[in-house]
Amino acid sequence: MKHRLSRLVALIFGLSLSALLCERVALAQSSPLQQKVAQVRQLLAANRQQLARYTWQMQETISVRGEVKQLTVYQVQLGADGKPVKNELSQSSSGGTQRRFGIRHRIEENYKDYAEQIGSLAQSYAQLNPSRVAQLYAQGQVALRSAGSPGYAQIAISGYAKPGDSVVLTIATNPKALVSYYVSSYLSVPSDAVTMSVHFSKLADGTRYASSVTVNGESKSLTITDHSYDFELKG
């Protein structure tokens, strides 16, 4: 489970939204939506170059009903492909390392299986397919809307991977910046809800980074949370 979750976090942290925001999305030249999409694409490309100058730490916490089951700390930096390269620094688990049997052990294994399922689902949203987005735009399922606060806008995509799901990008307009990324989806049925949220912050030099990534499996109250901190310029 640990390695699957690590790959998930790497995908989310390095959100390949540039693919979503490329010219293959068939929008009219004067479309306000196209203008917002182009702005985000440019911001991400420039920001990726800035972030590549840094190394930082990331703490990943897996909890069930608020009880921490596993906590791992990584040293992180971007690789040549723009995705995070992570080296584990430490790990602790509430269950220890002893082998266990019986009902309690089976319950914990079930939670591990569930974590794998929500991790796999979240991966399907971490890198959005531009062809799929173009198809949804043609069907009227991609929209530019108000974020509810002055100076912010949202790009909303519905039905991306499953009927009734949603992907929402929130953008600050002045200065221009990607603020958050939110997914609402589900496993086999809508009642088995899974959400994913990514919130961005900025360093002193203006470089933006995913300060927190949270994946919630609501039916079993399982949460995977990642916090990034201690950013340092490479020597």
C-alpha positions as CSV (number, residue, x, y, z in Angstrom):
1,M,0.0,0.0,0.0
2,K,2.8,2.4,0.9
3,H,4.3,2.3,-2.6
4,R,0.9,2.8,-4.3
5,L,0.2,5.8,-2.1
6,S,3.6,7.3,-2.8
7,R,3.0,7.1,-6.6
8,L,-0.4,8.7,-6.1
9,V,1.0,11.6,-4.2
10,A,3.8,12.0,-6.8
11,L,1.1,12.2,-9.5
12,I,-1.0,14.7,-7.6
13,F,1.8,16.9,-6.5
14,G,3.0,17.1,-10.1
15,L,-0.4,17.7,-11.5
16,S,0.0,17.5,-15.3
17,L,-2.6,20.2,-16.0
18,S,-0.5,21.5,-18.9
19,A,-2.0,18.5,-20.8
20,L,-5.5,19.6,-20.0
21,L,-4.6,23.2,-20.9
22,C,-3.1,22.6,-24.3
23,E,-4.5,23.7,-27.6
24,R,-6.2,20.4,-28.3
25,V,-9.1,21.7,-26.2
26,A,-11.2,23.1,-29.0
27,L,-12.2,26.5,-27.7
28,A,-13.0,29.7,-29.6
29,Q,-10.2,32.3,-29.7
30,S,-12.2,34.9,-27.9
31,S,-13.6,32.5,-25.3
32,P,-13.1,33.7,-21.7
33,L,-12.7,30.1,-20.7
34,Q,-9.8,29.6,-23.2
35,Q,-8.1,32.7,-21.8
36,K,-8.3,31.4,-18.2
37,V,-7.0,28.0,-19.4
38,A,-4.1,29.5,-21.2
39,Q,-3.2,31.6,-18.2
40,V,-3.1,28.5,-16.0
41,R,-1.0,26.7,-18.5
42,Q,1.6,29.4,-18.6
43,L,1.6,29.7,-14.8
44,L,2.2,26.0,-14.4
45,A,5.1,25.9,-16.9
46,A,6.9,28.8,-15.3
47,N,6.3,27.6,-11.8
48,R,7.6,24.1,-12.5
49,Q,10.9,25.6,-13.5
50,Q,11.1,27.6,-10.3
51,L,10.1,24.6,-8.1
52,A,12.9,22.5,-9.7
53,R,15.4,24.7,-7.9
54,Y,14.2,23.4,-4.5
55,T,14.3,20.4,-2.2
56,W,11.7,19.9,0.6
57,Q,10.2,17.6,3.0
58,M,6.7,16.0,2.8
59,Q,4.8,14.3,5.6
60,E,2.2,11.7,4.6
61,T,-0.4,10.6,7.1
62,I,-2.9,7.8,6.7
63,S,-5.7,7.8,9.3
64,V,-9.0,6.1,9.9
65,R,-11.8,7.9,11.8
66,G,-9.2,10.4,12.9
67,E,-6.8,7.8,14.3
68,V,-3.3,7.9,12.7
69,K,-2.4,4.5,11.2
70,Q,0.8,5.4,9.4
71,L,3.1,8.4,9.2
72,T,5.9,8.7,6.7
73,V,8.3,11.6,6.1
74,Y,10.1,12.0,2.7
75,Q,12.8,14.2,1.2
76,V,11.5,15.5,-2.1
77,Q,12.7,17.2,-5.3
78,L,11.5,17.4,-8.9
79,G,13.1,14.9,-11.3
80,A,14.0,15.7,-15.0
81,D,10.4,14.7,-16.0
82,G,8.9,17.3,-13.7
83,K,7.5,14.7,-11.2
84,P,8.6,14.5,-7.6
85,V,11.4,12.1,-6.6
86,K,11.0,11.0,-3.0
87,N,13.4,9.4,-0.5
88,E,11.9,8.0,2.7
89,L,13.4,9.5,5.8
90,S,11.3,7.9,8.5
91,Q,8.1,5.9,9.1
92,S,6.0,5.0,12.1
93,S,2.9,2.9,12.3
94,S,0.3,2.5,15.1
95,G,0.3,-1.3,14.5
96,G,4.1,-1.8,14.9
97,T,5.9,-4.5,13.0
98,Q,4.7,-7.6,14.8
99,R,2.6,-10.1,12.8
100,R,-1.0,-10.2,13.9
101,F,-3.9,-12.6,13.4
102,G,-7.7,-12.7,14.1
103,I,-10.5,-10.2,13.5
104,R,-8.5,-7.1,14.2
105,H,-5.9,-8.1,11.6
106,R,-8.5,-8.8,9.0
107,I,-10.2,-5.4,9.6
108,E,-6.8,-3.7,9.2
109,E,-6.2,-5.6,5.9
110,N,-9.7,-4.5,4.7
111,Y,-8.7,-0.8,5.3
112,K,-5.5,-1.4,3.3
113,D,-7.5,-2.8,0.4
114,Y,-9.8,0.2,0.6
115,A,-6.9,2.6,0.6
116,E,-5.6,0.9,-2.6
117,Q,-9.0,1.4,-4.2
118,I,-9.3,5.1,-3.4
119,G,-5.7,5.6,-4.4
120,S,-6.3,4.0,-7.8
121,L,-9.4,6.2,-8.3
122,A,-7.5,9.3,-7.4
123,Q,-4.8,8.5,-9.9
124,S,-7.4,8.5,-12.7
125,Y,-7.9,12.3,-12.0
126,A,-4.3,13.3,-11.3
127,Q,-3.4,13.6,-15.0
128,L,-6.3,14.9,-17.0
129,N,-6.6,13.6,-20.6
130,P,-6.9,16.6,-23.1
131,S,-8.9,14.6,-25.6
132,R,-11.5,13.7,-22.9
133,V,-11.7,17.3,-21.8
134,A,-12.2,18.4,-25.4
135,Q,-15.0,15.9,-25.8
136,L,-16.7,17.1,-22.6
137,Y,-16.3,20.8,-23.7
138,A,-18.2,19.9,-26.9
139,Q,-20.9,18.4,-24.8
140,G,-21.2,21.5,-22.6
141,Q,-19.7,19.9,-19.6
142,V,-16.7,22.3,-19.2
143,A,-17.6,25.7,-17.8
144,L,-16.1,28.9,-16.5
145,R,-17.9,30.1,-13.4
146,S,-17.6,32.5,-10.4
147,A,-15.8,31.2,-7.4
148,G,-18.0,33.2,-5.1
149,S,-15.4,35.7,-4.1
150,P,-14.1,38.8,-6.1
151,G,-10.8,38.1,-7.9
152,Y,-11.3,34.4,-8.2
153,A,-12.8,32.1,-11.0
154,Q,-13.3,28.4,-11.5
155,I,-13.0,26.0,-14.3
156,A,-15.5,23.2,-13.7
157,I,-15.5,19.8,-15.5
158,S,-18.3,17.3,-15.0
159,G,-18.5,13.6,-16.0
160,Y,-14.8,13.3,-16.5
161,A,-14.3,9.7,-15.4
162,K,-17.7,8.7,-14.0
163,P,-21.2,10.0,-14.5
164,G,-21.9,12.7,-12.0
165,D,-18.3,13.3,-10.9
166,S,-16.7,16.8,-10.9
167,V,-13.3,18.4,-11.2
168,V,-12.9,22.0,-10.2
169,L,-9.9,24.3,-10.6
170,T,-9.9,27.6,-8.6
171,I,-7.8,30.4,-10.0
172,A,-6.9,33.8,-8.6
173,T,-7.1,36.5,-11.2
174,N,-4.8,39.2,-9.7
175,P,-2.1,38.1,-9.3
176,K,-2.8,35.1,-11.6
177,A,-2.3,31.9,-9.7
178,L,-3.8,28.4,-9.3
179,V,-5.3,28.2,-5.8
180,S,-6.8,24.8,-5.5
181,Y,-7.9,21.6,-7.3
182,Y,-10.9,19.6,-6.2
183,V,-12.4,16.3,-7.3
184,S,-15.6,14.7,-6.2
185,S,-16.1,11.1,-7.3
186,Y,-17.0,7.6,-6.1
187,L,-16.0,3.9,-6.3
188,S,-18.6,1.5,-7.6
189,V,-21.7,3.5,-6.6
190,P,-22.3,7.2,-5.9
191,S,-22.9,6.5,-2.2
192,D,-19.3,5.3,-1.9
193,A,-17.9,8.8,-2.2
194,V,-14.2,9.7,-2.6
195,T,-12.9,13.3,-2.7
196,M,-9.5,14.7,-3.4
197,S,-8.4,18.3,-2.7
198,V,-5.1,20.0,-3.5
199,H,-4.3,23.5,-2.0
200,F,-1.5,25.6,-3.2
201,S,0.7,28.1,-1.3
202,K,3.7,30.2,-2.2
203,L,7.3,30.7,-1.1
204,A,8.9,34.0,-0.5
205,D,10.1,34.3,-4.1
206,G,6.6,33.7,-5.4
207,T,7.1,30.0,-6.3
208,R,3.8,28.1,-5.8
209,Y,3.6,24.6,-4.4
210,A,1.0,22.0,-3.3
211,S,1.1,22.7,0.4
212,S,-1.6,20.1,1.2
213,V,-3.1,17.1,-0.6
214,T,-6.0,15.2,0.9
215,V,-7.8,12.1,-0.3
216,N,-10.9,11.1,1.6
217,G,-12.7,7.7,1.4
218,E,-15.9,8.7,3.1
219,S,-17.6,5.3,3.5
220,K,-14.8,4.0,5.7
221,S,-13.6,7.4,7.0
222,L,-10.1,6.8,5.6
223,T,-8.0,9.9,4.9
224,I,-4.6,10.3,3.2
225,T,-3.0,13.7,3.9
226,D,0.2,15.1,2.7
227,H,1.9,18.4,3.8
228,S,5.0,19.9,2.2
229,Y,7.4,22.1,4.2
230,D,11.1,23.1,4.8
231,F,11.8,24.2,1.3
232,E,15.5,24.9,0.6
233,L,17.3,26.0,-2.5
234,K,19.6,23.3,-3.9
235,G,23.3,23.9,-3.2
